[in-house]
């Protein structure tokens, strides 16, 4: 007669199996290959096969990010290195950030943490441009910076703002370069880059007529 390597399953083990086998608990369809009756004996290989199936399902859940977005408010931005308070001082108010100073072109940057392995679907920034009579503009970018010391790569770039008394949501959903929108935290760091240009004027004159409220990066 064939002998099986068997063992008796405890009450705790039965509860654990019942919970782990529930696809509703995992939020994922799991195919459990073997079932057992309470009080009976079970082949160790069959039990191991069940746990292998559950581990495979859990591993798949850990790598599945789902869709979502990461938002960064104006509070996280700062002027770029080399800028001085006299030329490009990024001032954070209650509701928005803006530049002050004698500079004509200033840049605000902020780091952003994105989920590894996610596919980015767009950059969306809320900006304001009411400096009428001046050829000014605000543009927003998402860059990825190589951790090996190579040059940065632009992933998304919005269009320029237009004169308006209302805040503007500018978006770009077309990545620059094949594969640039696949988040790889092992090789790259990511940053937001917002460029303010007065086209020959300065921020002493324009002040709060060019504003940054915040940016959002969407992914799936």
SULPE-V353530 format. One record per residue. N is the residue number from 1. RES is the residue in three letters. PHI is phi as a letter, one per 30 degrees, with the letter a starting at -180 (* if undefined). OMEGA is omega as a letter, one per 30 degrees, with the letter a starting at -180 (NA if undefined). D_CENTER is the distance of its C-alpha to the mean C-alpha in Angstrom with 2 decimals. Layout:
N_RES_PHI_OMEGA_D_CENTER, N_RES_PHI_OMEGA_D_CENTER
This chain:
1_UNK_*_a_59.92, 2_UNK_d_a_56.28, 3_UNK_c_l_54.77, 4_UNK_c_l_51.08, 5_UNK_d_a_49.10, 6_UNK_c_l_48.44, 7_UNK_a_a_47.42, 8_UNK_d_a_47.37, 9_UNK_d_a_44.05, 10_UNK_d_l_43.92, 11_UNK_e_l_42.99, 12_UNK_d_l_39.76, 13_UNK_d_l_38.83, 14_UNK_d_l_39.62, 15_UNK_d_l_37.32, 16_UNK_d_l_34.47, 17_UNK_d_a_35.05, 18_UNK_d_a_35.23, 19_UNK_d_a_31.93, 20_UNK_d_a_30.03, 21_UNK_d_a_31.68, 22_UNK_d_l_30.53, 23_UNK_d_l_27.97, 24_UNK_d_l_27.33, 25_UNK_d_a_26.38, 26_UNK_d_a_23.95, 27_UNK_i_a_22.66, 28_UNK_a_l_23.48, 29_UNK_d_a_26.83, 30_UNK_b_l_28.66, 31_UNK_c_l_32.00, 32_UNK_d_a_34.21, 33_UNK_d_a_37.11, 34_UNK_b_l_39.77, 35_UNK_b_a_41.08, 36_UNK_b_l_43.68, 37_UNK_c_a_46.23, 38_UNK_e_l_46.51, 39_UNK_i_a_49.22, 40_UNK_c_l_49.41, 41_UNK_c_a_48.64, 42_UNK_b_l_45.77, 43_UNK_d_a_45.57, 44_UNK_e_a_43.22, 45_UNK_d_l_41.90, 46_UNK_d_l_40.98, 47_UNK_d_l_39.19, 48_UNK_d_l_37.26, 49_UNK_d_l_36.36, 50_UNK_d_a_34.93, 51_UNK_d_l_32.77, 52_UNK_d_l_31.61, 53_UNK_d_l_30.54, 54_UNK_d_l_28.61, 55_UNK_d_l_26.91, 56_UNK_d_l_25.85, 57_UNK_d_l_24.33, 58_UNK_d_l_22.50, 59_UNK_d_l_21.14, 60_UNK_d_l_19.86, 61_UNK_d_a_18.09, 62_UNK_d_a_16.43, 63_UNK_c_a_14.91, 64_UNK_c_a_13.94, 65_UNK_d_a_10.40, 66_UNK_i_a_11.39, 67_UNK_d_a_9.87, 68_UNK_l_l_7.80, 69_UNK_a_l_5.57, 70_UNK_b_a_4.43, 71_UNK_c_l_7.76, 72_UNK_b_a_9.78, 73_UNK_d_l_13.52, 74_UNK_d_a_16.31, 75_UNK_d_a_17.39, 76_UNK_d_a_14.89, 77_UNK_d_l_16.22, 78_UNK_b_l_19.37, 79_UNK_d_a_21.85, 80_UNK_d_l_21.82, 81_UNK_d_a_24.24, 82_UNK_j_l_27.75, 83_UNK_d_l_27.57, 84_UNK_c_l_30.33, 85_UNK_d_a_30.90, 86_UNK_d_a_33.63, 87_UNK_c_a_31.64, 88_UNK_b_l_27.94, 89_UNK_c_l_27.29, 90_UNK_d_a_24.02, 91_UNK_c_l_25.18, 92_UNK_c_l_23.10, 93_UNK_c_l_25.04, 94_UNK_d_a_24.68, 95_UNK_c_a_22.58, 96_UNK_a_l_21.38, 97_UNK_c_a_21.47, 98_UNK_a_l_24.04, 99_UNK_c_l_26.06, 100_UNK_b_l_29.67, 101_UNK_k_a_32.12, 102_UNK_c_a_34.24, 103_UNK_d_l_31.58, 104_UNK_c_a_31.10, 105_UNK_b_a_27.66, 106_UNK_b_a_24.97, 107_UNK_b_l_21.32, 108_UNK_c_a_18.72, 109_UNK_b_l_15.76, 110_UNK_a_l_12.95, 111_UNK_d_l_10.75, 112_UNK_b_l_7.04, 113_UNK_c_a_5.75, 114_UNK_c_a_3.22, 115_UNK_d_a_5.56, 116_UNK_e_l_8.63, 117_UNK_i_l_10.30, 118_UNK_d_l_7.93, 119_UNK_c_a_9.20, 120_UNK_d_a_7.48, 121_UNK_c_l_9.87, 122_UNK_l_l_9.98, 123_UNK_c_a_9.88, 124_UNK_b_a_11.82, 125_UNK_b_l_13.71, 126_UNK_c_a_16.71, 127_UNK_b_a_19.57, 128_UNK_b_a_23.33, 129_UNK_b_l_26.22, 130_UNK_b_l_29.73, 131_UNK_d_a_31.58, 132_UNK_d_l_34.21, 133_UNK_i_l_36.77, 134_UNK_b_a_34.53, 135_UNK_d_a_32.64, 136_UNK_c_l_29.37, 137_UNK_a_l_25.75, 138_UNK_b_l_22.13, 139_UNK_b_l_19.45, 140_UNK_b_a_15.71, 141_UNK_b_l_13.89, 142_UNK_c_l_10.76, 143_UNK_c_l_12.30, 144_UNK_c_a_11.99, 145_UNK_c_a_14.83, 146_UNK_d_l_16.94, 147_UNK_d_l_17.78, 148_UNK_c_l_21.23, 149_UNK_j_l_22.15, 150_UNK_d_a_22.01, 151_UNK_d_l_21.06, 152_UNK_d_l_17.58, 153_UNK_b_l_16.48, 154_UNK_d_l_15.36, 155_UNK_c_l_12.72, 156_UNK_b_l_13.05, 157_UNK_b_l_15.82, 158_UNK_d_l_16.98, 159_UNK_d_l_20.70, 160_UNK_d_l_22.75, 161_UNK_d_l_23.58, 162_UNK_b_l_27.07, 163_UNK_d_l_29.57, 164_UNK_a_l_29.08, 165_UNK_d_a_29.92, 166_UNK_c_l_26.75, 167_UNK_d_a_23.08, 168_UNK_b_l_21.32, 169_UNK_c_l_17.99, 170_UNK_c_a_17.36, 171_UNK_b_l_15.04, 172_UNK_b_a_14.76, 173_UNK_c_l_13.97, 174_UNK_c_a_15.92, 175_UNK_d_l_14.41, 176_UNK_c_l_16.84, 177_UNK_j_a_18.24, 178_UNK_d_l_18.31, 179_UNK_i_a_15.57, 180_UNK_d_a_13.56, 181_UNK_c_l_10.59, 182_UNK_c_a_10.69, 183_UNK_d_l_8.40, 184_UNK_b_a_11.27, 185_UNK_d_l_11.00, 186_UNK_d_a_14.76, 187_UNK_c_a_15.54, 188_UNK_b_l_13.06, 189_UNK_c_a_11.40, 190_UNK_b_a_9.12, 191_UNK_b_l_10.47, 192_UNK_c_a_11.15, 193_UNK_b_a_14.83, 194_UNK_c_a_17.03, 195_UNK_c_l_20.62, 196_UNK_c_l_23.55, 197_UNK_b_l_26.84, 198_UNK_c_l_30.21, 199_UNK_h_l_32.10, 200_UNK_j_l_35.00, 201_UNK_d_l_34.97, 202_UNK_a_a_33.29, 203_UNK_d_l_31.18, 204_UNK_d_a_34.33, 205_UNK_d_a_35.42, 206_UNK_d_l_32.22, 207_UNK_h_a_30.56, 208_UNK_d_l_28.49, 209_UNK_d_l_28.90, 210_UNK_c_a_25.67, 211_UNK_b_l_22.75, 212_UNK_b_l_19.02, 213_UNK_c_l_17.69, 214_UNK_l_a_13.93, 215_UNK_b_l_10.90, 216_UNK_b_l_8.10, 217_UNK_c_a_5.57, 218_UNK_c_a_6.38, 219_UNK_a_l_6.45, 220_UNK_b_NA_9.43
